[in-house]
Amino acid sequence: MNYSNILYEKKGPVAWITLNRPQVLNALNPATFLELEDAFKEAEADPEVKVVVVTGAGGKAFCAGLDLKEIVDKSPMEARELSRLGHRVFKLIENLSKPVIAAVNGYALGGGMELSLSCDLVIASEDAIFSQAEVNVGVTPGWGATQRLWRMVGVRKAKELVLTGDRITAVEAEKIGLVNKVVPPDKLKEEAEALALKLAEKSPVVLRIAKEQVNQSLENTLSAGLDYEAELWSLLFSTYDAREGVKAFLEKRKPSYKGE
């Protein structure tokens, strides 16, 4: 499918989804959200795709957040619909059965930072800047930061970032747990691809279940989460891949997974 606001490219087992509005620092609008939704659904349905990487075009920004022209004249009901649209797309990313890596280049502001929060892993260039900047333009985060951010960095730090709108560097983001790894700008795509290919070698069944176990822990009590973990762990023993992985280890050979 041809897109106007994003690029979709398959490189082996990896699907690359690139926000492609560099003239507005890859800002998000409803049309871009709908294209993202379609692209992630395409990646989900494609058995050849094992991992998805999302990044931004142009070098200056991963995503500068909401295109503010979209909300100048919004009514409360229209604003709610825009918030729900963002929630729907970011929840799709968060719950995708395949790992999603954010390769963050330049600015990740407001909704751009919220996009990274919905991804499983984040690789950031040394020049990346993160901020929940909404308070600086008279609004609050509307696409998940007030719910996801504190789960990653703790309540105090989340409140600091949301209430001040301050910008933090990639290095500080790594220190507080927002970023997995910081790399030189010219190595960002290379590092993201290396991580994606590393994940693509794993069993897709195991990756899907492991991701679901961790995601559910954020919504459950410890006791309920442990029960859920046990159920999914035991379910793995009905799969070819679990048996193959154990046998390969015992036989000192590389496993040959089938995704079943």
Secondary structure, 3 states (H helix, E strand, C coil): CCCCCEEEEEECCEEEEEECCHHHCCCECHHHHHHHHHHHHHHHHCCCCCEEEEEECCCCEEECCECHHHCCCCCHHHHHHHHHHHHHHHHHHHCCCCCEEEEECCEEECHHHHHHHHCCEEEEECCCEEECHHHHHCCCCCCCHHHHHHHHHCHHHHHHHHHHCCCEEHHHHHHHCCCCEEECHHHHHHHHHHHHHHHHCCCHHHHHHHHHHHHHHCCCCHHHHHHHHHHHHHHHHHCHHHHHHHHHHHCCCCCCCCCC
